[in-house]
């Protein structure tokens, strides 16, 4: 499976790692650590050395309760980092929902757009189609400020799948080719613990859309809810969930903890390639 990312193709025949780079003061696990451009660039290069293929650069926190920032401020944070990383072999992803940020980030060297709002903001579809970047559309119930207040579903797996199908169809309607698309069920974005676990347990249901699946579970509250661990103690739980996601068919794993996750994903991918079949209940 090949994902078209601008002029480059990303080989997804084995799962790849997307390293998280939050150039923000308020992200839930590492807010402020990489707000300085030089520190952010150094961390990105460290993740590449650890085995990340994609660096996902974000200039606005989307943790539960997060406040929005302006496009101007978001660009001020991310553009110097993207410009520096464009000189490396990294596939650069811009984590944004804003059309202006999408356009300028791609012009600076990003080749993937990672949008938690599934290109739903006014002008986002048009901005995306105007680039040649790959696009990840994600499911989120509600908005970051309120999404965890009281998430409800009749059937979370089918509702998330149907939403993602609708966004894929919206992309097709404006001329975005399928080989530029991937999907993300949005673990932790407007979902309870049981919703998150159901989505991870039934990832093969998303495979019916025949698109690469990205999963981001690193340090998230689903781990804390199961293990009772604070954010700084969720590495092993995150590795377990990344392994489960790969065995369930995910092609991309988004993580803060690259080195450990690379090893876990390689083992899980080897087991999957050997013919692993998940137990059915």
Sine and cosine of phi, psi and omega as CSV:
sin_phi,cos_phi,sin_psi,cos_psi,sin_omega,cos_omega
0.00,0.00,0.78,-0.63,-0.01,-1.00
-0.89,-0.46,0.72,-0.69,0.06,-1.00
-0.96,-0.29,0.84,-0.55,-0.01,-1.00
-0.99,0.16,0.90,-0.44,-0.04,-1.00
-0.87,-0.50,1.00,0.05,-0.09,-1.00
0.90,0.45,-0.80,-0.60,-0.01,-1.00
-1.00,0.09,-0.05,1.00,-0.07,-1.00
-0.93,-0.37,0.40,-0.92,0.10,-1.00
-0.90,-0.43,0.71,-0.70,0.03,-1.00
-0.98,-0.20,0.87,-0.49,-0.01,-1.00
-0.98,0.18,0.88,-0.47,0.00,-1.00
-0.94,-0.35,0.40,0.92,0.04,-1.00
-0.91,0.42,-0.44,0.90,0.22,-0.97
-0.82,-0.58,0.49,-0.87,-0.08,-1.00
-0.88,0.47,0.55,-0.83,0.01,-1.00
-0.87,-0.49,0.38,-0.93,-0.04,-1.00
-0.97,-0.24,0.74,-0.67,0.12,-0.99
-0.96,-0.28,0.91,-0.41,0.02,-1.00
-1.00,0.10,0.70,-0.71,-0.03,-1.00
-1.00,0.08,0.79,-0.61,0.06,-1.00
-0.78,-0.63,0.99,-0.13,-0.02,-1.00
-1.00,-0.02,0.96,-0.30,0.04,-1.00
-1.00,-0.08,0.90,0.43,-0.15,-0.99
-0.63,-0.78,0.36,-0.93,0.08,-1.00
-1.00,-0.01,-0.15,0.99,-0.23,-0.97
-0.67,-0.74,0.35,0.94,0.07,-1.00
-0.92,0.39,0.44,-0.90,-0.26,-0.97
-0.92,0.39,-0.48,0.88,-0.07,-1.00
-0.91,-0.42,-0.42,0.91,-0.07,-1.00
-0.64,-0.77,0.46,0.89,-0.03,-1.00
-0.84,0.55,0.80,-0.60,0.04,-1.00
1.00,-0.05,-0.32,0.95,-0.06,-1.00
-0.92,0.38,-0.54,0.84,-0.09,-1.00
-0.83,-0.55,0.46,0.89,0.03,-1.00
-0.92,0.39,-0.54,0.84,0.10,-0.99
-0.96,0.29,0.76,-0.65,-0.09,-1.00
-0.85,0.52,-0.67,0.74,-0.03,-1.00
-0.91,0.42,-0.64,0.77,0.06,-1.00
-0.92,0.40,-0.62,0.78,0.02,-1.00
-0.90,0.43,-0.69,0.72,0.00,-1.00
-0.90,0.44,-0.67,0.74,0.03,-1.00
-0.89,0.46,-0.66,0.75,0.03,-1.00
-0.91,0.41,-0.64,0.77,0.03,-1.00
-0.87,0.49,-0.70,0.71,0.01,-1.00
-0.91,0.42,-0.56,0.83,0.07,-1.00
-0.90,0.43,-0.69,0.73,0.01,-1.00
-0.91,0.42,-0.61,0.79,0.06,-1.00
-0.89,0.46,-0.67,0.74,0.02,-1.00
-0.91,0.42,-0.48,0.88,0.00,-1.00
-0.99,0.16,-0.16,0.99,0.07,-1.00
0.88,-0.48,0.10,0.99,0.08,-1.00
-0.94,0.35,0.61,-0.79,0.09,-1.00
-0.99,-0.15,-0.59,0.81,-0.03,-1.00
-0.89,-0.45,0.65,-0.76,0.16,-0.99
-0.93,-0.38,0.87,-0.49,-0.04,-1.00
-0.99,-0.15,0.97,-0.26,-0.11,-0.99
-1.00,-0.09,0.84,-0.54,0.00,-1.00
-0.81,-0.59,0.70,-0.71,-0.01,-1.00
-0.93,-0.38,0.16,0.99,0.02,-1.00
-0.59,-0.81,0.82,-0.57,0.02,-1.00
-0.92,0.38,0.65,-0.76,0.07,-1.00
-0.85,-0.52,0.40,0.92,0.09,-1.00
-0.91,0.42,0.36,-0.93,0.07,-1.00
-0.82,0.58,0.77,-0.64,0.00,-1.00
1.00,0.06,0.00,1.00,-0.07,-1.00
-0.93,0.38,0.57,-0.82,0.07,-1.00
-1.00,0.01,0.51,-0.86,0.02,-1.00
-0.97,0.24,0.44,-0.90,0.12,-0.99
-0.86,-0.52,0.29,-0.96,-0.03,-1.00
-0.96,0.28,0.37,-0.93,0.08,-1.00
-0.87,0.49,-0.60,0.80,0.00,-1.00
-0.88,0.48,-0.72,0.69,0.00,-1.00
-0.93,0.37,-0.64,0.77,0.03,-1.00
-0.87,0.49,-0.69,0.73,0.02,-1.00
-0.92,0.40,-0.62,0.78,0.03,-1.00
-0.86,0.52,-0.60,0.80,-0.03,-1.00
-0.97,0.25,-0.67,0.75,-0.21,-0.98
-1.00,-0.08,-0.51,0.86,-0.15,-0.99
-0.88,0.47,-0.69,0.73,0.02,-1.00
-0.88,0.48,-0.58,0.82,0.00,-1.00
-0.93,0.36,-0.72,0.69,0.00,-1.00
-0.89,0.46,-0.69,0.73,-0.01,-1.00
-0.87,0.49,-0.64,0.77,0.02,-1.00
-0.94,0.35,-0.67,0.75,-0.04,-1.00
-0.95,0.31,-0.36,0.93,0.03,-1.00
-0.90,0.45,-0.28,0.96,0.03,-1.00
-1.00,0.06,-0.06,1.00,0.02,-1.00
-0.98,-0.21,-0.07,-1.00,0.03,-1.00
-1.00,0.04,0.07,1.00,-0.07,-1.00
-0.91,0.41,0.56,-0.83,0.30,-0.95
-1.00,0.09,0.88,-0.47,-0.09,-1.00
-0.99,-0.16,0.80,-0.61,0.05,-1.00
-0.94,-0.34,0.65,-0.76,0.11,-0.99
-0.96,-0.28,0.86,-0.51,-0.02,-1.00
-1.00,-0.03,0.99,-0.10,-0.08,-1.00
-0.38,-0.92,0.34,-0.94,0.14,-0.99
-0.91,-0.42,-0.13,0.99,-0.12,-0.99
-1.00,0.04,0.80,-0.60,-0.01,-1.00
-0.83,0.56,-0.68,0.73,-0.03,-1.00
-0.90,0.44,-0.61,0.79,0.01,-1.00
-0.94,0.35,-0.64,0.77,0.05,-1.00
-0.83,0.56,-0.79,0.62,-0.08,-1.00
-0.89,0.47,-0.73,0.68,-0.08,-1.00
-0.96,0.29,-0.55,0.83,0.03,-1.00
-0.92,0.40,-0.67,0.74,0.04,-1.00
-0.91,0.41,-0.65,0.76,0.05,-1.00
-0.88,0.48,-0.51,0.86,-0.01,-1.00
-0.99,0.13,-0.23,0.97,0.05,-1.00
0.69,-0.73,-0.11,0.99,0.07,-1.00
-0.93,0.36,0.56,-0.83,0.02,-1.00
-0.81,-0.59,0.11,0.99,0.06,-1.00
-0.68,-0.73,0.67,-0.74,0.13,-0.99
-0.94,-0.35,0.85,-0.53,-0.02,-1.00
-0.92,-0.40,0.97,-0.24,-0.17,-0.99
-0.90,-0.44,0.93,-0.38,0.01,-1.00
-0.91,0.41,-0.32,0.95,-0.01,-1.00
-0.99,-0.15,0.18,0.98,0.11,-0.99
0.87,0.50,0.56,0.83,-0.01,-1.00
0.87,0.50,0.61,0.80,-0.03,-1.00
-1.00,-0.07,-0.31,0.95,0.03,-1.00
-0.91,0.41,0.52,-0.85,0.01,-1.00
-0.81,0.59,0.80,-0.61,0.03,-1.00
1.00,0.03,-0.14,0.99,-0.07,-1.00
-0.93,0.35,-0.68,0.73,0.04,-1.00
-0.87,0.50,-0.70,0.71,-0.03,-1.00
-0.92,0.40,-0.62,0.79,0.05,-1.00
-0.90,0.43,-0.67,0.74,-0.04,-1.00
-0.92,0.40,-0.70,0.71,-0.03,-1.00
-0.92,0.39,-0.44,0.90,0.02,-1.00
-0.97,0.26,-0.17,0.99,0.11,-0.99
-0.98,-0.22,0.11,-0.99,0.13,-0.99
-0.95,-0.31,0.28,0.96,-0.08,-1.00
-0.95,0.31,0.45,-0.89,0.23,-0.97
-0.94,0.33,0.38,-0.93,-0.09,-1.00
-0.69,-0.72,0.75,-0.67,0.16,-0.99
-0.96,-0.29,0.87,-0.50,0.08,-1.00
-0.98,-0.19,0.76,-0.65,-0.08,-1.00
-0.89,-0.45,0.44,-0.90,0.11,-0.99
-1.00,-0.07,0.71,-0.71,0.12,-0.99
-0.58,-0.82,0.75,-0.66,0.12,-0.99
-1.00,-0.05,0.88,-0.47,-0.03,-1.00
1.00,0.07,-0.42,-0.91,-0.02,-1.00
-0.80,-0.60,0.39,-0.92,-0.08,-1.00
-0.77,0.63,-0.62,0.79,-0.06,-1.00
-0.89,0.45,-0.48,0.88,-0.12,-0.99
-0.75,-0.66,0.04,1.00,-0.21,-0.98
-0.89,0.46,-0.43,0.90,-0.03,-1.00
-0.99,-0.11,0.17,0.99,-0.04,-1.00
-0.91,0.42,-0.77,0.63,-0.03,-1.00
-0.30,-0.95,0.90,0.43,-0.02,-1.00
-0.90,0.43,0.69,-0.73,-0.03,-1.00
-0.67,-0.74,0.61,-0.79,0.06,-1.00
-0.57,-0.82,0.49,-0.87,0.22,-0.98
-0.98,0.20,-0.72,0.70,0.06,-1.00
-0.56,-0.83,0.99,-0.17,-0.16,-0.99
-0.87,0.49,-0.63,0.78,-0.07,-1.00
-0.92,0.39,-0.75,0.66,-0.03,-1.00
-0.93,0.36,-0.58,0.82,0.00,-1.00
-0.93,0.36,-0.66,0.76,0.06,-1.00
-0.91,0.41,-0.69,0.72,0.02,-1.00
-0.87,0.49,-0.70,0.71,-0.04,-1.00
-0.92,0.40,-0.61,0.79,0.06,-1.00
-0.88,0.47,-0.74,0.67,-0.02,-1.00
-0.89,0.46,-0.63,0.77,0.06,-1.00
-0.86,0.50,-0.67,0.74,0.02,-1.00
-0.88,0.47,-0.63,0.77,0.01,-1.00
-0.95,0.32,-0.59,0.81,0.08,-1.00
-0.89,0.46,-0.66,0.75,0.03,-1.00
-0.91,0.41,-0.61,0.79,0.05,-1.00
-0.90,0.43,-0.62,0.79,0.06,-1.00
-0.90,0.43,-0.70,0.71,0.00,-1.00
-0.88,0.48,-0.60,0.80,-0.05,-1.00
-0.90,0.43,-0.43,0.90,0.02,-1.00
-0.98,-0.18,0.06,1.00,0.11,-0.99
0.99,-0.17,0.27,0.96,0.05,-1.00
-0.99,0.10,0.87,-0.49,-0.07,-1.00
-0.93,0.37,0.52,-0.85,-0.01,-1.00
-0.88,0.47,-0.50,0.87,-0.03,-1.00
-0.96,0.26,0.04,1.00,0.12,-0.99
-0.98,-0.22,0.02,1.00,-0.17,-0.98
-0.93,-0.36,0.58,-0.82,0.23,-0.97
-0.64,-0.77,0.25,-0.97,-0.10,-0.99
-0.78,-0.63,0.44,-0.90,-0.03,-1.00
-0.62,-0.78,0.85,-0.53,-0.02,-1.00
-0.95,0.32,-0.15,0.99,0.11,-0.99
0.96,0.27,0.82,0.57,0.04,-1.00
-0.86,0.51,0.81,-0.59,0.01,-1.00
1.00,0.05,-0.03,1.00,-0.03,-1.00
-0.97,-0.26,1.00,0.01,-0.03,-1.00
0.96,0.27,0.71,0.70,-0.03,-1.00
-0.53,-0.85,0.61,-0.79,0.11,-0.99
-0.99,0.16,0.09,-1.00,0.07,-1.00
-0.81,0.58,-0.74,0.67,-0.05,-1.00
-0.92,0.40,-0.58,0.81,0.08,-1.00
-0.88,0.48,-0.72,0.70,-0.01,-1.00
-0.89,0.46,-0.71,0.70,-0.02,-1.00
-0.91,0.42,-0.62,0.79,0.03,-1.00
-0.89,0.45,-0.67,0.74,0.01,-1.00
-0.90,0.44,-0.68,0.73,0.01,-1.00
-0.92,0.38,-0.62,0.79,-0.01,-1.00
-0.93,0.36,-0.45,0.89,-0.09,-1.00
-0.90,-0.44,0.54,0.84,0.04,-1.00
-0.81,0.59,-0.59,0.81,0.03,-1.00
-0.82,0.57,-0.39,0.92,0.06,-1.00
-0.89,0.45,-0.56,0.83,0.02,-1.00
-0.96,0.30,-0.39,0.92,0.01,-1.00
-0.90,0.44,-0.31,0.95,0.03,-1.00
-0.90,0.43,-0.31,0.95,0.05,-1.00
-0.99,0.17,-0.18,0.98,0.07,-1.00
0.83,0.56,0.72,0.70,0.07,-1.00
-0.70,-0.71,0.43,-0.90,0.05,-1.00
-0.87,0.50,0.64,-0.77,0.00,-1.00
-0.95,-0.32,0.80,-0.60,0.09,-1.00
-0.97,-0.24,0.70,-0.71,0.03,-1.00
-0.81,-0.58,0.78,-0.63,0.09,-1.00
-0.86,-0.50,0.94,-0.34,-0.01,-1.00
-0.81,-0.59,-0.07,1.00,-0.14,-0.99
-0.82,0.58,0.86,-0.51,0.10,-0.99
0.89,0.45,0.21,0.98,-0.13,-0.99
-0.98,0.21,0.21,-0.98,-0.10,-0.99
-0.91,0.42,-0.38,0.92,0.07,-1.00
-0.85,0.53,-0.60,0.80,0.03,-1.00
-0.93,0.36,-0.71,0.71,0.03,-1.00
-0.87,0.48,-0.62,0.79,-0.02,-1.00
-0.92,0.40,-0.61,0.79,-0.01,-1.00
-0.98,0.21,-0.68,0.73,-0.14,-0.99
-0.99,-0.16,-0.26,0.96,-0.08,-1.00
0.94,0.34,0.50,0.87,-0.07,-1.00
-0.95,-0.30,0.61,-0.79,0.10,-1.00
-0.95,0.30,0.16,-0.99,-0.10,-0.99
-0.80,0.60,-0.67,0.74,-0.07,-1.00
-0.96,0.29,-0.06,1.00,-0.04,-1.00
-0.83,-0.55,0.55,0.84,-0.09,-1.00
-0.93,-0.37,0.24,0.97,-0.04,-1.00
-0.86,0.50,-0.78,0.62,-0.10,-1.00
-0.92,0.40,-0.61,0.79,0.08,-1.00
-0.90,0.45,-0.63,0.78,0.03,-1.00
-0.91,0.42,-0.62,0.79,0.05,-1.00
-0.90,0.44,-0.66,0.75,0.01,-1.00
-0.88,0.47,-0.69,0.72,0.00,-1.00
-0.93,0.36,-0.61,0.79,0.06,-1.00
-0.89,0.46,-0.66,0.75,0.04,-1.00
-0.88,0.48,-0.73,0.68,0.02,-1.00
-0.87,0.49,-0.63,0.78,-0.01,-1.00
-0.90,0.43,-0.68,0.73,0.02,-1.00
-0.90,0.43,-0.68,0.73,0.04,-1.00
-0.90,0.44,-0.43,0.90,0.06,-1.00
-0.99,0.10,-0.08,1.00,0.10,-1.00
0.91,-0.41,0.05,1.00,0.01,-1.00
-0.91,0.42,0.62,-0.78,0.04,-1.00
-0.98,-0.21,-0.31,0.95,-0.02,-1.00
-0.71,-0.70,0.71,-0.70,0.03,-1.00
-0.85,-0.53,0.84,-0.55,0.00,-1.00
-0.99,-0.13,0.81,-0.59,-0.10,-0.99
-0.49,-0.87,0.46,-0.89,0.18,-0.98
-0.99,0.11,-0.46,0.89,-0.17,-0.99
-0.96,-0.28,0.99,0.17,-0.22,-0.97
-0.94,0.35,-0.79,0.61,-0.15,-0.99
-0.84,0.54,-0.76,0.65,-0.02,-1.00
-0.92,0.40,-0.63,0.78,-0.04,-1.00
-0.94,0.34,-0.57,0.82,0.06,-1.00
-0.84,0.54,-0.74,0.67,-0.02,-1.00
-0.89,0.45,-0.72,0.70,-0.02,-1.00
-0.88,0.47,-0.68,0.74,-0.03,-1.00
-0.93,0.38,-0.61,0.79,0.04,-1.00
-0.89,0.46,-0.67,0.74,0.04,-1.00
-0.91,0.42,-0.73,0.68,0.01,-1.00
-0.88,0.48,-0.64,0.77,0.01,-1.00
-0.91,0.42,-0.61,0.79,0.03,-1.00
-0.91,0.42,-0.66,0.75,0.04,-1.00
-0.90,0.43,-0.67,0.74,0.02,-1.00
-0.88,0.47,-0.68,0.73,-0.01,-1.00
-0.92,0.40,-0.42,0.91,0.01,-1.00
-0.99,0.17,-0.07,1.00,0.10,-1.00
0.93,-0.38,0.39,0.92,0.02,-1.00
-0.85,0.53,0.71,-0.70,0.09,-1.00
-0.79,-0.61,0.84,-0.54,-0.02,-1.00
-0.92,0.40,0.60,-0.80,0.04,-1.00
-0.91,0.42,0.63,-0.78,0.03,-1.00
-0.97,-0.23,0.63,-0.78,0.02,-1.00
-0.91,-0.41,0.00,0.00,0.00,0.00
